[in-house]
Amino acid sequence: MSSPPQTAITSSPSMQTSGRTWKVTGSASRRLILLVALLALAAAGLFAQRAWFSPEARERRLAAMSLDHLEKRAGDSRDPLLFSHLARARTEVGDLPGAIAAAEQATQLDPHSGRRRATLGTLLLSAGRDTEALAQLQQALQDDPSVVDPYLGLALFYQRYEAWDRVAVLAETAATIDPRSLSAWMLRGDAAAQLGQQQRAAEYYQQAARVAPRSPLPRARAARARLAADDVDAAERWARDAVHVGPKEPAAFAALGYVLLKRGSERLPEAISCLEQAIALGETTGDAYLGLGRAYQRQGRYLDAEQQFRFALRADHSRNDARYGLFQVLKAQGRDAEAAVVDREFRDWTRLQEQRARASDSVTLHPKTPEKWFALARIEAKMGLWDSARRVVESGLRRAPNDPAGLKLRAEIDRNVR
């Protein structure tokens, strides 16, 4: 029996063409996928490189470094950013001379950076080297008027000399350049409050609170400004918000205590509790002692009030309002002779405050005249403001290093500082 015919199985032309097409297309696809993968890898590498070497990334890395690490990195470095962060780290541990040295190095390496020069100026201001600070801050402003730092530094400088009009202008410019600057809004509030513009001060402090939603201090100051503007309800809302945000902030409790004092005798126990809490939390300005003295005075507890007014003066002997309260409670106790002494001190201090304000204005108008600085230093020495007097007389001596009157005044101040 014959076997069935064998049929050769061969590919048709169309099948062969299809096979060749598939092979070519498959090979191209693999090459395309490989190319895309390589491009993606290169892009990722470029992104990583940029992320590592970008100014923002370097800033973050240096900000995260410890002081020891920054000190080791400094060495022979020529990186101004490194020295800027070293200045910051040294400031945080209280090494002001070291911070100034690092800031000077950063400025030398990058002499046209307004921000670095402003940092140096602010540090010099903290060290009481006011003349050098002013020169650096003015140069920083000239180098780069587009950054906020020189304006803030100059505002702090003029705040020291109570030139509030200038503080207001500089802080306004700073807030315009950087609307998110907490310092700018706080300085605007401080200047407005000192100039008697309490409503405006409250608005600036409230803006500062919006910029820093977790900070109790702007809220406490907003409360005090609202209280000064006789808006007691708003003042209490802001004070309670300050306490809520900062349950360990003395200024928050002091602000609430003062608001409750304004509410009347039925709120005195709560006011006293808040002021005592501020003191327990470490309030150091004498503000809480003064408020507590007034609360006790209203309750007729004159001996307790006397003690608080004396504590307030011990914390800050320039508080003439505490001196006046002390005079009142001494009179209420029938201690007329002691009250008369305090009354003379109150009147003398009022006169010295007026003289100091005029001398500060004169220094602001004539900063290159050493005699103006010496005149201000003499008044501050009479007031017992020895640290400030020392800074001021040094500013005069930098303009006239061998002035006999200035040298004599510095020696007198130094004896009292020691």
ZIURHU-V835579 format. One line per field, one symbol per residue. phi: phi as a letter, one per 20 degrees, with the letter a starting at -180 (. if undefined). psi: psi as a letter, one per 20 degrees, with the letter a starting at -180 (. if undefined). burial: + if it has 9 or more other ideal C-beta (glycine too) atoms within 8 Angstrom, else -. A space follows every 10 residues. Layout:
# ZIURHU-V835579
phi=???
psi=???
burial=???
This chain:
# ZIURHU-V835579
phi=.ffffedfec ffgfffffff ffffffffff ffffffffff ffffffffff ffefgfffgf fffeffggff fffgkefdef ffffffffff ffdnefgfff fffffffffc fdefffffff ffffffemef ffffffffff fffbfedfgf fffffffffg elefffgfff fffffffcfe efgfffffff ffffenefff gfffffffff fcfddffgff ffffffffem efffgfffff fffffcfdeg ffffffffff gffoffdggf fffffffgff eofdenffff ffffffffem effffgffff fffffbfeff ffffffgfff ffemefffff fffffffffg ffffffffff fffffcfeef ffffffffff ffemefffff ffffffffeb gdfgffffff fffgfeff
psi=pqqqppppoq prhhgggggh ggggggghgh hggggggggg ggggggghgh hgiqhggggg ghhiqrgggh ghhfdkqkoh hghghhgghh ghjjmgghgg gghgghhhhm ijohghhhgg ghghghjjmg ghggggghhg hhgnjiqhgh ggghghghhh jkmhghgggg hggghggnij oghghghggg ggghjjmhgg gghghhhhhh hmijphghgg hhghghghjk mhghghghgh hghghmijoh hghgghghgh hhhrhijggh gggghhhggh ikpiiighgg hhghghghij mhgggggghh gghhhniinh hhhggggghg ghjjmhghhh ghgggggghg ghgghggghg hgghhmiioh hhghgghggh ghijmggghg gghhhghhhm hjoghghggg ggghhhg.
burial=---------- -----+--+- ---------- ---------- ---------- ------+++- -+--+-+--+ --++-----+ ++++++++++ +----+--++ -++++++-++ --++++++++ +++++-++++ ++++++++++ +-++--++++ +++++++++- +-++-+++-+ +++++-+--- ++-+++++++ +++-+--+-- ++-++++++- ++--++++++ +++++++++- ++-+++-+++ +++-++--++ ++++++++++ +++---++-- +++++++++- +-+--+++++ ++++++++-- -+--++++++ +++-++--++ -+++++++++ +-+-----+- -++-++--++ -++-+++-++ ++++-----+ -+++++++++ +-+-++--++ +++++++-+- --+--++-++ -+++----
